[in-house]
Amino acid sequence: MVKFLKPGKVVLVLGGRYAGRKAVIVKNHDEGTTDTPYGHCLVVGISRYPRPIIKSMNKRKQARRSRIKPFIKVFNYNHLMPTRYSLDINFERSKINKDVFRDPGLKRKAKAEVRTKFEERYKSGKNKWFFQKLRF
């Protein structure tokens, strides 16, 4: 069977707190590990999407509405739906890995790292579909 859930692939979260949110795979574990013996992956996604901006808004308001709230989570493959899209953002593996869940300080730093990468990409105007709410 072809492995298509690879790092950089955009997925939709199907269940739980982040259901309907878009995320990107950072690291995948197809065979599982000792503590999680099923196929799973570490994903980073958008918890709160940026809000629409119009021309008449001032710079401060535009900056506030362009903020993104990210999440970092390990998901079972059964709770993710792959899309045809990929995102070529390189996340530092040293900062964003499974160890961030052990220490709240590390998790905060990892989220800040993800936020800056996402906001840079959003402001550049690339991958517009990823930064819009899923409408269904």
N, C-alpha and C positions, 0 to 999 in steps of 0.2 A: 504494500500500500504506500502511496506517495505521502510524504510528510509535508503538509502545506502550512501548518501553524508554526511559522518561523519568526525570529525577531524582526520587528519592523512591520509586521502584518497588522492592519487595523481590524479590530473585532468589536462586536456589540455584546454587552453584558446582558444576559437573559434573566437572571434571578437575583434576589436580594436587594440590598440597599441601593446599589448602583444599577439596577435594571433599566435598560434602555439607554445607557450611557456608552459613549464610544471610548475605546481604549487601544493601546498599542502594546504588543508583546515585547518584553525586554529580554526574557530568558525562558526557554521552554524545557520541560522535562517529560519526554514522551513515555518513557518506561516507568516514571515515578521514582521516589526515593524511599529510604527505610521508614521515615516518619509519615510520608504520604504515598502509599503504594499504588497510585493511580496517575494517569497522565494529567499534568497540570502545568501552569505557566505563571510567571510573574508579569503582571501588567501594570502600566501606568495609564491613567485616563483622566477625563475631565468630569469633575463632580458638579461644578457650576460653570456654565458656558458664558462667554462674553455677550454683552447685550448690544442691541443695534445702535449704530451711530449715524447721526445726520449732520449735514454741513453746518447748520446754525449753532451746534454745540461748541462751547469753548474747549480749549486744550485740556483743562483740568477735568472737565466732565467726560471728555473722550477717554482720558487716561483711566479714570475710575471705571468706566463701562467696559474697558478692554481687559480688565482683570480676569484671570482664570483661576479656579480652585481645583487643584489636581487631587487624585488619589493613587495610592500604591497598594496593590493587593495580589494575593495568590489565588488563582481560580482553577477549579476543575475544568477540563476541556468540555464537559457536558453543559456547563453554564455559559459558554461563549459561542457566538455565531460569527464565523469569519466573513469578511467582506472581500471584494476584489481589490481594495485599495491597500497601499503600503505607505508608510511614513518613514522617510530617511533621516530621522533624527538620531544622532549617536548619543546615547546616555552612557555616562561613565559607570562601568560595571563595579568599580571600587566603591562608589557612593550609593548605587541603587542595586541592592541584592537582597537575599532573604534575611541577612543579618540585621537589617534596619528595623525589623519587627521586635527585636529583643530590647532595644533601647529607644525610649521616646525622643531623646535628643537627636539621635541619628535619623529617625524617621522624619523629624521636622526639617533637618538639613536636606534630606533626600527630596522631600516635597518642594522645598524652596528651589532646588536644582531643576526639578521637573517643571515648576511654574515658570522659571526664567526661559527655559528652552521652548515651552509651549507658547509663551507670550511673544518671544522673538519670531517664531514661525508665523503666528497669527498676524503680527504687525507687518511682516514681509508680504502678506497677501497670498501666500501659497497654501495649498491644501484647504481651501475654503470649506469644503464639505465636512471635514473633520471638526471644524470649530462651530458648526451650527447644530442646534438641537435636533434630535431625531423626531420627525413629525410622522405620526401614524394614527 
